[in-house]
Amino acid sequence: METVNVAVRMERQTRDDAAKLFSELGISTTQAINMFLKLPCPKERYRYYLSV
């Protein structure tokens, strides 16, 4: 499967804290983001979050 680069801006402390947590869990930040984005979520749920 083809991969792409994604750029995200966040506070340095947030990134560092997350990277530390993911490291303790034995995964990389990239793996954690991919896992989150692949979570099953019906489109109906998006309507609620996007309408708020």
N, CA, C and O atoms as a MOPAC input file, in Angstrom:
PM7 MOZYME 1SCF
protein

 N      0.84400 1    -1.17100 1     0.00000 1
 C      0.00000 1     0.00000 1     0.00000 1
 C      0.89300 1     1.23900 1     0.00000 1
 O      1.88800 1     1.29900 1     0.72200 1
 N      0.53500 1     2.20000 1    -0.79600 1
 C      1.30300 1     3.44900 1    -0.88500 1
 C      1.15900 1     4.25400 1     0.40400 1
 O      0.07900 1     4.30900 1     0.99200 1
 N      2.23900 1     4.86800 1     0.83200 1
 C      2.19200 1     5.73100 1     2.01100 1
 C      2.37200 1     7.17900 1     1.59800 1
 O      2.92900 1     7.46900 1     0.53900 1
 N      1.90100 1     8.08100 1     2.43600 1
 C      2.03200 1     9.51800 1     2.19600 1
 C      2.53000 1    10.17800 1     3.47400 1
 O      2.37300 1     9.63500 1     4.56700 1
 N      3.12700 1    11.34400 1     3.32700 1
 C      3.55900 1    12.12200 1     4.48200 1
 C      2.44800 1    13.07200 1     4.88600 1
 O      1.76800 1    13.64400 1     4.03400 1
 N      2.26700 1    13.23800 1     6.18500 1
 C      1.26000 1    14.13900 1     6.72500 1
 C      1.95600 1    15.05900 1     7.72400 1
 O      2.68600 1    14.59300 1     8.59800 1
 N      1.73000 1    16.35800 1     7.59300 1
 C      2.32300 1    17.32800 1     8.52200 1
 C      1.25100 1    17.82500 1     9.48200 1
 O      0.14600 1    18.17500 1     9.06900 1
 N      1.58700 1    17.85200 1    10.76100 1
 C      0.65300 1    18.29500 1    11.79000 1
 C      1.37700 1    19.27400 1    12.70000 1
 O      2.53000 1    19.04700 1    13.06600 1
 N      0.70900 1    20.36300 1    13.06800 1
 C      1.29300 1    21.31400 1    14.00600 1
 C      0.67000 1    21.09000 1    15.37500 1
 O     -0.54800 1    20.97500 1    15.51100 1
 N      1.53700 1    21.02900 1    16.39500 1
 C      1.06300 1    20.87700 1    17.76500 1
 C      2.12100 1    21.44900 1    18.69400 1
 O      3.24500 1    21.73500 1    18.28000 1
 N      1.75100 1    21.60800 1    19.93000 1
 C      2.70700 1    22.10600 1    20.90500 1
 C      3.78800 1    21.05800 1    21.13300 1
 O      3.51400 1    19.85700 1    21.13500 1
 N      5.00600 1    21.52000 1    21.32300 1
 C      6.13600 1    20.61700 1    21.51200 1
 C      5.92300 1    19.69800 1    22.71000 1
 O      6.23500 1    18.50900 1    22.64800 1
 N      5.39200 1    20.24900 1    23.79900 1
 C      5.18400 1    19.44700 1    25.01200 1
 C      4.18100 1    18.32700 1    24.75700 1
 O      4.35700 1    17.20900 1    25.24000 1
 N      3.12500 1    18.63200 1    23.99500 1
 C      2.13100 1    17.61100 1    23.65000 1
 C      2.78100 1    16.48900 1    22.86700 1
 O      2.55600 1    15.31400 1    23.15400 1
 N      3.58700 1    16.84500 1    21.87800 1
 C      4.26900 1    15.84000 1    21.06800 1
 C      5.20800 1    14.98900 1    21.91400 1
 O      5.23400 1    13.76500 1    21.78500 1
 N      5.96900 1    15.63300 1    22.76900 1
 C      6.92400 1    14.91100 1    23.59500 1
 C      6.22600 1    13.98600 1    24.59300 1
 O      6.65200 1    12.84800 1    24.79300 1
 N      5.15700 1    14.47600 1    25.21500 1
 C      4.40400 1    13.64600 1    26.16300 1
 C      3.79800 1    12.43300 1    25.46800 1
 O      3.83800 1    11.31900 1    25.99100 1
 N      3.23600 1    12.66500 1    24.28100 1
 C      2.62400 1    11.56600 1    23.53200 1
 C      3.68800 1    10.55800 1    23.10500 1
 O      3.47800 1     9.35000 1    23.21700 1
 N      4.81600 1    11.04300 1    22.62200 1
 C      5.88800 1    10.14900 1    22.17900 1
 C      6.38800 1     9.29700 1    23.34300 1
 O      6.68600 1     8.11600 1    23.16400 1
 N      6.48000 1     9.88600 1    24.52600 1
 C      6.92100 1     9.13000 1    25.70700 1
 C      5.90900 1     8.02500 1    26.03700 1
 O      6.28700 1     6.88100 1    26.29000 1
 N      4.62400 1     8.38400 1    26.03000 1
 C      3.58300 1     7.39900 1    26.31200 1
 C      3.61600 1     6.26400 1    25.29400 1
 O      3.58500 1     5.09100 1    25.66500 1
 N      3.68000 1     6.61400 1    24.01000 1
 C      3.67600 1     5.58900 1    22.97000 1
 C      4.90500 1     4.69200 1    23.09500 1
 O      4.81400 1     3.48200 1    22.88700 1
 N      6.04000 1     5.27300 1    23.43000 1
 C      7.25800 1     4.49500 1    23.61400 1
 C      7.08500 1     3.48700 1    24.74300 1
 O      7.51100 1     2.33700 1    24.63000 1
 N      6.46000 1     3.92200 1    25.82900 1
 C      6.20300 1     3.01800 1    26.95100 1
 C      5.26000 1     1.88900 1    26.55100 1
 O      5.32600 1     0.79000 1    27.10200 1
 N      4.38900 1     2.16500 1    25.59700 1
 C      3.46400 1     1.14300 1    25.09900 1
 C      4.10100 1     0.27200 1    24.01900 1
 O      3.51500 1    -0.72200 1    23.58900 1
 N      5.30500 1     0.65000 1    23.58100 1
 C      6.01800 1    -0.14600 1    22.58700 1
 C      5.63300 1     0.15300 1    21.15100 1
 O      5.84000 1    -0.67700 1    20.26600 1
 N      5.06900 1     1.34200 1    20.90900 1
 C      4.71200 1     1.72000 1    19.54300 1
 C      5.25900 1     3.11500 1    19.24800 1
 O      5.55900 1     3.88200 1    20.16300 1
 N      5.38200 1     3.43000 1    17.97300 1
 C      5.84300 1     4.75400 1    17.57100 1
 C      4.65200 1     5.70000 1    17.46200 1
 O      3.49900 1     5.27000 1    17.45000 1
 N      4.94800 1     6.97800 1    17.38500 1
 C      3.88500 1     7.96300 1    17.19700 1
 C      3.15800 1     7.70500 1    15.88100 1
 O      1.93400 1     7.81500 1    15.81300 1
 N      3.89700 1     7.36700 1    14.85300 1
 C      3.29000 1     7.06100 1    13.55200 1
 C      2.32400 1     5.88000 1    13.66200 1
 O      1.21600 1     5.92500 1    13.12700 1
 N      2.74900 1     4.83300 1    14.35400 1
 C      1.87600 1     3.66800 1    14.53300 1
 C      0.62900 1     4.04200 1    15.32600 1
 O     -0.46700 1     3.58200 1    15.00500 1
 N      0.78200 1     4.86900 1    16.35400 1
 C     -0.36600 1     5.28300 1    17.16700 1
 C     -1.36100 1     6.08900 1    16.33900 1
 O     -2.56900 1     5.87500 1    16.43900 1
 N     -0.86500 1     7.00300 1    15.53200 1
 C     -1.74900 1     7.81600 1    14.68800 1
 C     -2.46900 1     6.92500 1    13.68600 1
 O     -3.67100 1     7.08000 1    13.47300 1
 N     -1.74800 1     5.99900 1    13.07100 1
 C     -2.37800 1     5.08300 1    12.11900 1
 C     -3.46200 1     4.24200 1    12.78400 1
 O     -4.52600 1     4.02900 1    12.20300 1
 N     -3.19800 1     3.76600 1    13.99400 1
 C     -4.20000 1     2.98600 1    14.71900 1
 C     -5.44600 1     3.82400 1    14.97500 1
 O     -6.56500 1     3.34700 1    14.78900 1
 N     -5.25800 1     5.06400 1    15.39900 1
 C     -6.38700 1     5.94600 1    15.66200 1
 C     -7.20300 1     6.19300 1    14.39600 1
 O     -8.43200 1     6.12800 1    14.42900 1
 N     -6.54000 1     6.47200 1    13.30100 1
 C     -7.24200 1     6.78000 1    12.05600 1
 C     -7.95200 1     5.56800 1    11.46700 1
 O     -8.89000 1     5.72100 1    10.68600 1
 N     -7.52200 1     4.38100 1    11.82800 1
 C     -8.15800 1     3.17200 1    11.30700 1
 C     -9.28500 1     2.65500 1    12.18800 1
 O     -9.92000 1     1.65500 1    11.85300 1
 N     -9.54600 1     3.32500 1    13.31900 1
 C    -10.64200 1     2.88900 1    14.17800 1
 C    -11.95500 1     2.94800 1    13.41700 1
 O    -12.22900 1     3.93200 1    12.72900 1
 N    -12.76400 1     1.91600 1    13.53100 1
 C    -14.06700 1     1.95700 1    12.85800 1
 C    -14.95100 1     3.02700 1    13.49800 1
 O    -15.08300 1     3.09500 1    14.72000 1
 N    -15.54200 1     3.84400 1    12.66500 1
 C    -16.40700 1     4.90200 1    13.16600 1
 C    -17.45400 1     5.20200 1    12.09900 1
 O    -17.12000 1     5.69700 1    11.02200 1
 N    -18.72300 1     4.90400 1    12.39200 1
 C    -19.77100 1     5.16800 1    11.40400 1
 C    -19.84400 1     6.64900 1    11.03700 1
 O    -19.57400 1     7.52000 1    11.86400 1
 N    -20.20800 1     6.91500 1     9.80000 1
 C    -20.29900 1     8.30100 1     9.32700 1
 C    -21.27500 1     9.12900 1    10.15100 1
 O    -21.10400 1    10.34200 1    10.27300 1
 N    -22.28700 1     8.49800 1    10.71400 1
 C    -23.27200 1     9.23100 1    11.50800 1
 C    -22.61300 1     9.91800 1    12.70900 1
 O    -23.02100 1    11.01000 1    13.10300 1
 N    -21.60200 1     9.27900 1    13.28200 1
 C    -20.91100 1     9.89000 1    14.41300 1
 C    -20.18600 1    11.15200 1    13.99800 1
 O    -20.13000 1    12.11300 1    14.76600 1
 N    -19.63400 1    11.16900 1    12.80500 1
 C    -18.91100 1    12.34800 1    12.32100 1
 C    -19.85100 1    13.54300 1    12.23500 1
 O    -19.45200 1    14.67100 1    12.52400 1
 N    -21.08200 1    13.30400 1    11.84500 1
 C    -22.03200 1    14.41400 1    11.71900 1
 C    -22.17600 1    15.15000 1    13.04400 1
 O    -22.24500 1    16.37900 1    13.06200 1
 N    -22.22400 1    14.41400 1    14.15400 1
 C    -22.36400 1    15.05000 1    15.45700 1
 C    -21.14100 1    15.89800 1    15.76400 1
 O    -21.26800 1    17.06600 1    16.13000 1
 N    -19.96500 1    15.31700 1    15.61800 1
 C    -18.74100 1    16.04500 1    15.96000 1
 C    -18.50600 1    17.23800 1    15.04900 1
 O    -18.01700 1    18.27400 1    15.50000 1
 N    -18.84500 1    17.10700 1    13.78100 1
 C    -18.60400 1    18.19300 1    12.84600 1
 C    -19.65200 1    19.28900 1    12.94700 1
 O    -19.41400 1    20.40900 1    12.49400 1
 N    -20.81100 1    18.98700 1    13.53400 1
 C    -21.86800 1    20.00300 1    13.63000 1
 C    -21.76900 1    20.81300 1    14.90500 1
 O    -22.45200 1    21.82800 1    15.04000 1
 N    -20.93900 1    20.39300 1    15.84300 1
 C    -20.82300 1    21.09300 1    17.12700 1
 C    -20.08500 1    22.40200 1    16.95200 1
 O    -19.88800 1    23.13400 1    17.92100 1

